[in-house]
Structure formats: structure tokens, C-alpha cells
Amino acid sequence: MALKCGIVGLPNVGKSTLFNCLSNAKAQSANFPFCTIEPNVGTISVPDPRLEVLEEIVTPERVVPTTMEIVDIAGLVKGASKGEGLGNQFLANIRETDAIIHVLRCFDDGNIIHVDGSVNPIRDKEVIDIELQLKDFETIEKRIQALSKSLKTGDKDILKENEIAHRIKEHLEKGLSVRAMEFDEKEIEFVNKFQLITSKPVLYLCNVDESSVKSGNKYVDQVRENVKNENAEVLVIGAKIEADITELETYDERQMFLEELGLEEPGVNRLIRSAYSLLNLQTYFTCGVKEVRAWTITKGMTAPQAASVIHTDFEKGFIRAEVMKYIDYTTLKSEAAVKEAGKFKVEGKEYIVEDGDIMHFRFNV
């Protein structure tokens, strides 16, 4: 399953610099608004050290990590919901993503112009929030109007959808995002149909200077306090530092640079894992001499559902799944040894796949 995250924020907060670090697809990065006109799209590998361990044991012909698609959406400005700047186009780009990475400028630098003249991440966040909420308000109003024509039929689903739409409208009128609302499972099905931007999970990325990359700063503290009641994550990254890391040619050079900063790994690795967590995703593996591969699934998926990620025929004709736990396989070093230890399991349609499972599917179509 392809994971798609959109990077949003005001102009000149470090979005394109971050995108370049993530994808190595060199988006134009310049010190003026609307540098990014068309959304840049990059596909990146999800870092997973378990793949390297499996590669050592299996020595396959190739190793295929799971991937994530990153969309660098041009800087939104006040009035975007009404078409200011290139607002409507950008908002349509956001609607197509699974999650939002909202970059906030949390550093002082007189050499980099701020579109509003000063550094204030809470004000910046509110500008973007308001534009996205206004767009959602417009969407939900149109849906309520469309539903009004069918209310007289008394259809239970239409009545329920209308009731949820009105709740969302009232919530948006208070200047709150839809993701802060609570819905039961049945209601979520209706909410998903609305395709609302502010219902998407969000990761607030505080872009800081080098001195703040390890422990944050006053701006980061303000952001954390501001979003504590949202269903969101906050991550601290120095986009400039990440850009410097990507310029280094060898692994040893990168590790030395990270050690000097007191960091264990590049911030972009943490960002990708946080996006995974935000979307309730996990990984299972298939292992063979031809290929060792990571597959992305949603937590809670059954074995047939997980098999469908490889091919829909695998789910249709599912017979059974042969499962080894990552820890057993990497400790015992072979499938034969896992079987001998009694840790090789054969599971049916009800089996819930766990993160790190090594799986082989038997199917018949």
C-alpha cells in the first residue's frame, strides 16, 4: 500500500529543503515565496535496520524496502481557501494525501525572509489551520445542501450522515480541526466520505537551528503546548542540518557528523517512522533467495488482508500463512532451525499479522 504524505507550511519555512533531504529529488529551494509552483513528488525508502539483518542471513539477489511518497506542496498563504496565491490548486494536492507534515519555522535568522515579517510558529500554524478549516467548511456546506434534498425519504444512512455533517460544521465554526473530534467506527465511515483536509492526521515538524536540534527551544515549547489537545505528533528537525548530512558521501562521514551533534540518526529517519506511526502502519517481511522484501500494512490486518498487499489473488485464494517471528528467525538463522525449535507456525484466515512477521502465503485461484 502506497503511503502518501504532503508537506505543508507557509513560504520560506524549510519545506523544499526538507523535501530534498527526504527524496534527493532536488526541488528548487530559494529565499522567496512560491518557489515551488508545481507539487514536487518524491518516493523514498522507509529505513528499517531489520532488512540489513535479514539480508546477511539470506543473501538474496535483491532487497526491496517499503516506500513512502512525499509531496512538497507549495507555500500556502492567507486567503488560500479563496484562491489567493495558488490556493485552490494546493488545497487539492493536500486532499490527495494520507497525512500532513506541517513544517513550522522555529528558528531566528535575519537572512531568511519571513512572509509575515517575524518568527511566530503559533501564528503561522493558525494561518494554515484557518485556510484548511475554511476549505473544509465550504466542502461540508455543499454536502449538507446536497443531503437536504434527500432527507424527506427518511433513509437512516442519509439522516445519520446529515447529523454528522452538521456536527462537523459547528465544530469548524469554532475554529477547530475535524481531527480533534471523536467518532465511533460507523461514523468514521461517513467522515471519510467527506474527504475533509483537517480530518487527516498531522505531524507538526519544528524546523530548528543547529543549537536546538537536540533539545528544542522556546518556539518548540510553544508548539507542544498549543497542540497538546490535538490528535497530532510533534517532531524537532533541523532541515539545514539534514541537508548537510545528505551532502556527505559515505556512511562513516554521516555518522561522524551526527556524533558531533550528539544525534544517533538523521532526523528524516525519525520523521518517516513517525509518519508510519501516525497512520497506524506496520511492516511484515517476505524472505527468499530471489528477494527479501518489506511490506506495509495497517495494524490489525488479518493474514488474507496482508496477503492482498502483494496481490489481490493472494487474498481471494488464501489457504494458509506460514509465519516466523523476526526474533526467532534472526536468532536461529534459518527456517529449518525455526521449525526444529517448534517456532514455525501455520496460521489461518483469522490470524492478525504482527509487526516484523516473516510470512509465506499459500493460495489457490
C-alpha positions in Angstrom: 0.0 0.0 0.0 1.4 3.4 -1.0 1.7 5.9 1.8 1.5 9.5 0.7 2.4 12.4 2.9 2.0 16.1 2.0 4.5 18.7 3.3 2.7 22.0 4.0 3.5 25.3 5.6 3.9 29.0 4.9 6.5 30.1 2.3 10.2 30.0 3.5 9.8 27.7 6.5 12.1 25.0 5.0 9.6 22.7 3.2 11.6 22.3 0.0 14.9 21.9 1.9 13.2 19.1 3.9 11.8 17.5 0.8 15.2 17.5 -0.8 16.6 15.7 2.2 13.9 13.1 2.2 13.8 12.3 -1.5 17.1 13.6 -3.0 14.8 14.8 -5.8 16.2 18.4 -5.9 13.3 20.7 -5.6 14.2 24.3 -6.3 15.0 26.0 -2.9 15.2 29.8 -2.9 14.7 32.6 -0.5 11.4 33.9 -1.8 7.7 32.8 -1.7 6.2 30.5 -4.3 9.5 29.0 -5.2 7.6 25.7 -5.5 4.9 26.1 -8.1 4.0 22.5 -9.1 4.0 20.0 -6.3 7.2 18.0 -6.3 6.7 14.3 -5.7 9.4 12.0 -4.4 9.4 8.3 -3.5 11.6 7.4 -0.6 12.7 4.2 1.1 11.5 3.6 4.6 14.6 3.0 6.8 14.4 -0.4 8.6 17.6 -1.9 10.0 15.8 -5.3 10.2 16.2 -5.6 6.4 20.0 -5.5 6.7 19.9 -8.3 9.3 17.7 -10.4 7.0 20.0 -9.7 4.1 23.0 -11.0 6.0 21.2 -14.3 6.8 19.5 -14.9 3.4 22.0 -13.3 1.0 19.2 -12.7 -1.6 19.6 -11.3 -5.1 17.9 -8.1 -4.1 16.5 -6.3 -1.1 13.3 -4.2 -1.5 12.4 -1.8 1.3 8.9 -0.4 1.6 8.4 3.1 0.3 6.6 6.3 1.1 5.6 9.1 -1.3 6.3 12.7 -0.2 4.5 15.6 -1.9 6.1 19.0 -1.5 3.0 21.3 -1.7 3.8 25.0 -2.4 3.6 27.5 0.4 0.1 28.4 1.5 -0.8 32.0 2.3 -3.6 33.8 4.0 -6.6 33.6 1.6 -5.6 30.3 0.0 -9.1 28.9 0.6 -10.5 31.7 -1.6 -7.9 31.1 -4.2 -5.2 33.5 -3.0 -1.7 32.7 -4.3 -2.3 29.3 -5.9 -4.6 28.2 -3.1 -7.2 26.1 -4.7 -4.6 24.0 -6.6 -2.5 23.5 -3.5 -5.5 22.5 -1.4 -6.5 19.9 -4.0 -3.0 18.5 -3.7 -3.3 18.2 0.1 -6.7 16.4 -0.3 -5.0 13.5 -2.1 -2.5 12.7 0.7 -2.9 10.3 3.6 -1.2 12.5 6.2 0.0 16.1 6.6 3.6 17.1 7.6 3.1 20.7 8.7 6.5 22.4 8.8 6.8 25.3 11.3 9.7 27.8 11.4 11.2 27.6 14.9 14.5 29.4 14.3 15.7 33.0 14.1 17.7 34.1 11.0 17.6 37.6 9.7 18.9 36.5 6.3 15.8 34.4 5.6 12.7 36.4 4.9 9.5 35.5 6.8 6.3 36.1 4.8 4.7 37.8 7.9 7.9 39.7 9.0 8.7 37.8 12.2 9.1 34.3 13.7 6.0 33.1 15.4 5.2 29.4 14.8 1.8 29.6 16.6 0.6 32.4 14.3 2.0 30.5 11.3 0.2 27.3 12.3 -3.1 29.2 12.8 -2.9 30.8 9.3 -2.6 27.3 7.7 -5.2 25.8 10.1 -7.7 28.6 9.2 -7.3 28.1 5.5 -7.7 24.4 5.7 -10.7 24.7 8.0 -12.4 27.2 5.7 -11.9 24.8 2.8 -13.5 22.0 4.8 -16.3 24.3 5.9 -17.0 25.0 2.2 -17.0 21.3 1.5 -19.3 20.3 4.4 -21.8 23.1 3.5 -22.1 21.8 0.0 -22.6 18.3 1.3 -25.4 19.5 3.7 -27.1 21.2 0.8 -26.9 18.0 -1.3 -28.3 15.9 1.6 -31.2 18.3 2.3 -32.8 17.1 -1.0 -33.0 13.5 0.3 -33.9 14.0 4.0 -37.6 13.6 3.3 -37.1 9.9 2.3 -36.3 9.1 5.9 -33.4 6.9 4.9 -31.4 6.1 8.1 -28.0 6.5 6.5 -28.9 9.9 5.0 -30.2 11.1 8.3 -27.1 9.9 10.1 -24.8 11.5 7.5 -26.7 14.7 7.8 -26.4 14.7 11.6 -22.6 14.1 11.4 -22.2 16.8 8.8 -24.0 19.4 11.0 -21.8 18.4 14.0 -18.7 18.9 11.8 -19.9 22.3 10.6 -20.5 23.5 14.2 -17.0 22.3 15.1 -15.4 24.1 12.2 -17.3 27.3 13.0 -15.4 27.3 16.4 -12.1 27.3 14.5 -11.3 23.7 15.3 -10.0 21.0 13.0 -12.0 17.8 12.4 -9.2 15.5 13.7 -9.9 16.9 17.2 -13.4 15.4 17.1 -14.4 11.9 18.4 -16.3 9.5 16.2 -17.3 5.8 16.5 -16.3 3.3 13.8 -19.6 3.7 11.9 -19.4 7.5 12.0 -15.8 7.4 10.7 -17.1 5.7 7.5 -19.3 8.8 6.8 -16.5 11.2 7.8 -14.1 9.5 5.3 -16.7 10.0 2.5 -16.5 13.8 3.1 -12.7 13.9 2.2 -12.0 16.7 4.7 -8.5 18.0 4.8 -8.5 18.7 8.6 -9.6 15.1 9.4 -6.2 13.9 8.2 -3.6 13.0 10.8 -0.9 15.7 11.2 2.7 15.7 12.2 4.0 19.2 13.3 7.6 19.4 12.3 9.5 22.1 14.1 12.4 23.3 11.9 15.1 24.5 14.3 18.7 25.7 14.1 21.8 23.6 14.9 21.9 24.6 18.6 18.3 23.5 19.2 18.2 20.2 17.2 18.8 18.0 20.3 16.6 19.6 23.0 14.4 22.1 21.1 13.9 25.8 22.1 11.2 28.3 23.2 9.4 28.1 19.9 9.2 24.2 20.1 7.8 24.5 23.6 5.1 26.9 22.3 4.1 24.4 19.6 3.9 21.5 22.0 1.7 23.5 24.4 -0.5 24.7 21.6 -1.2 21.2 20.1 -1.5 19.2 23.2 -5.2 18.6 22.8 -4.9 17.7 19.1 -4.5 14.1 17.8 -1.1 15.0 16.5 2.7 14.4 16.9 5.5 17.0 17.2 8.9 16.3 15.9 12.1 18.5 16.0 14.4 18.6 13.0 17.0 20.9 11.6 16.3 21.0 7.9 19.6 22.7 7.2 21.5 20.0 9.2 19.6 17.3 7.3 20.7 19.0 4.0 24.3 18.9 5.2 24.0 15.2 6.0 22.7 14.3 2.6 25.7 16.1 1.0 28.2 13.7 2.8 29.2 10.8 0.6 30.0 8.0 3.0 28.1 6.3 5.9 31.1 6.9 8.2 31.2 10.7 7.4 27.5 10.9 8.1 27.9 9.0 11.4 30.8 11.3 12.5 28.7 14.4 11.7 25.8 13.0 13.7 28.0 12.2 16.7 29.4 15.7 16.7 25.8 17.0 17.1 25.0 14.4 19.7 22.5 12.6 17.5 22.0 8.9 16.9 20.5 9.0 13.4 19.3 11.5 10.8 16.1 13.3 11.7 14.5 12.2 8.4 14.6 8.6 9.7 12.6 9.7 12.8 10.2 11.6 10.5 9.5 8.6 8.3 8.9 6.3 11.3 6.7 9.0 13.0 4.6 9.2 9.8 4.3 5.4 9.9 3.1 5.5 13.5 0.7 8.4 12.8 -1.0 6.3 10.1 -1.2 3.2 12.3 1.0 1.2 9.9 3.4 -1.7 10.4 5.7 -3.9 8.4 5.9 -7.6 7.6 8.6 -9.4 5.5 8.9 -12.0 2.8 12.2 -13.8 2.6 13.8 -15.9 -0.2 16.9 -16.2 -2.2 15.4 -14.1 -5.0 14.2 -11.3 -2.8 13.9 -10.0 0.8 11.1 -7.5 0.9 9.3 -5.3 3.4 5.5 -4.8 3.0 3.4 -2.0 4.6 0.1 -2.9 6.2 -2.4 -1.3 8.6 -2.2 -2.6 12.2 -4.9 -5.2 12.9 -4.9 -6.7 9.3 -5.6 -10.4 9.0 -3.3 -12.7 7.1 -5.5 -12.7 3.9 -5.7 -8.8 4.0 -1.9 -8.7 4.4 -1.5 -11.1 1.5 -3.6 -8.8 -0.7 -0.9 -6.2 -0.5 1.3 -8.5 -2.6 -1.5 -9.4 -5.0 -5.3 -9.4 -4.7 -5.3 -13.1 -5.9 -3.4 -14.0 -2.7 -6.4 -12.9 -0.6 -9.1 -14.4 -2.9 -7.5 -17.8 -2.9 -5.9 -17.7 0.6 -5.3 -21.2 2.1 -2.9 -20.5 4.9 0.0 -18.4 6.1 3.4 -19.8 7.2 4.7 -17.5 9.9 8.1 -17.0 11.6 8.7 -14.3 14.2 11.6 -11.9 13.3 13.4 -12.5 16.6 13.2 -16.3 16.2 14.4 -16.3 12.6 17.3 -13.9 13.2 18.4 -15.7 16.4 18.2 -19.2 14.9 19.5 -18.1 11.4 17.4 -20.5 9.2 13.8 -21.7 8.5 14.9 -25.3 9.3 16.2 -24.2 12.7 13.0 -22.3 13.4 10.9 -25.5 12.5 13.2 -27.6 14.6 12.7 -25.3 17.6 8.9 -25.6 17.2 8.5 -21.9 16.4 7.3 -22.2 12.8 3.6 -21.5 12.8 0.8 -22.3 10.2 -2.0 -19.7 10.6 -5.5 -19.4 9.0 -7.7 -16.6 7.9 -8.3 -15.2 11.4 -4.6 -14.6 12.2 -3.8 -11.0 13.0 -0.4 -10.1 11.4 2.2 -8.7 13.8 5.0 -6.2 13.1 8.1 -8.0 11.9 6.4 -11.2 11.0 8.2 -13.2 8.2 5.4 -14.7 6.1 4.9 -17.1 3.2 1.4 -17.4 1.8 -0.2 -20.5 0.3 -3.1 -19.8 -2.1 -5.1 -21.3 -4.9 -7.0 -19.4 -7.6 
